[in-house]
Amino acid sequence: MKIYEGKRTIDGLVVTVDGRPLHERYEVKSFTRYGFEWTYEGDSPQQLSLAILADHLDDDARALALSEAFMKRIVANLDNDWTLTGEDIDQALKEIDQT
């Protein structure tokens, strides 16, 4: 199962999936050109949400459809440094589907 991690470093934000940089997925939808962010609701956190979901689901259309809800439920509430497993994402999506 994949592991997604985000860290705030002296050189800026770093987001990885299994230790490799996570692709922003601008080709699916560009909410911002300023990269990823988290801990609040907005365009950069939604870009992160889309990127995580597109990678995890391997379904760009579904990732785009769920990106706002996932951003509000998960990404906006992440700590400065965080880790999400595929299982964490599946659980969040299950909760989103129930609302």
C-alpha positions in Angstrom: 0.0 0.0 0.0 1.3 3.5 -0.9 2.4 6.0 1.7 2.0 9.7 1.2 4.0 12.1 3.2 4.2 15.9 3.5 6.9 17.9 5.3 7.6 21.6 5.8 11.4 22.1 5.4 13.7 25.0 5.4 13.7 24.7 1.6 9.9 24.6 1.4 7.2 22.0 1.2 7.9 18.4 0.2 5.2 15.9 -0.7 6.1 12.4 -1.6 4.4 9.1 -2.4 6.6 6.1 -1.5 9.6 8.4 -1.2 9.2 9.9 -4.7 7.9 13.4 -5.4 4.1 13.5 -5.9 3.1 14.9 -9.3 0.8 18.0 -9.1 -1.6 16.7 -11.7 -2.0 20.1 -13.4 -3.0 18.3 -16.6 -6.2 17.1 -14.8 -7.1 20.5 -13.4 -5.1 23.5 -12.3 -6.5 25.0 -9.1 -3.3 26.9 -8.6 0.2 27.2 -10.0 1.7 27.8 -6.6 2.1 24.1 -5.7 0.8 22.2 -2.7 -0.3 23.4 0.7 -2.3 22.0 3.6 -3.8 23.0 7.0 -6.5 25.2 5.5 -9.1 25.2 2.8 -8.1 26.7 -0.5 -6.8 26.3 -4.0 -3.3 24.9 -3.1 -4.8 22.4 -0.6 -7.3 21.3 -3.3 -4.4 20.8 -5.7 -2.8 18.5 -3.2 -6.1 16.7 -2.6 -6.5 16.1 -6.4 -2.9 14.9 -6.7 -3.2 12.4 -3.8 -6.6 11.1 -5.1 -5.5 10.9 -8.7 -2.5 8.9 -7.7 -4.3 6.7 -5.2 -7.5 6.0 -7.3 -5.8 6.0 -10.8 -9.1 7.6 -11.9 -8.7 11.3 -12.8 -12.4 12.0 -13.2 -13.3 10.5 -9.8 -10.3 12.2 -8.2 -11.5 15.6 -9.5 -15.1 15.0 -8.4 -13.9 14.1 -4.8 -11.1 16.6 -4.5 -13.0 19.3 -2.7 -14.6 17.1 -0.2 -11.3 15.3 0.5 -9.6 18.6 0.9 -12.1 19.9 3.4 -12.2 16.6 5.4 -8.5 15.6 5.3 -6.1 18.0 3.7 -7.3 21.1 5.5 -6.8 19.3 8.8 -3.3 17.8 8.3 -0.4 18.8 10.6 2.7 20.5 9.4 4.3 17.1 8.8 1.9 14.3 8.0 1.6 10.7 6.7 -1.4 9.2 4.9 -1.6 5.5 3.9 -3.8 4.1 1.2 -5.9 2.7 4.0 -6.4 6.2 5.5 -7.5 7.5 2.1 -9.9 4.7 1.5 -11.4 5.2 5.0 -11.9 9.0 4.3 -13.5 8.3 0.9 -15.8 5.8 2.6 -16.9 8.5 5.1 -17.3 11.1 2.3 -19.5 8.6 0.3 -21.7 8.2 3.4 -22.4 12.0 3.6 
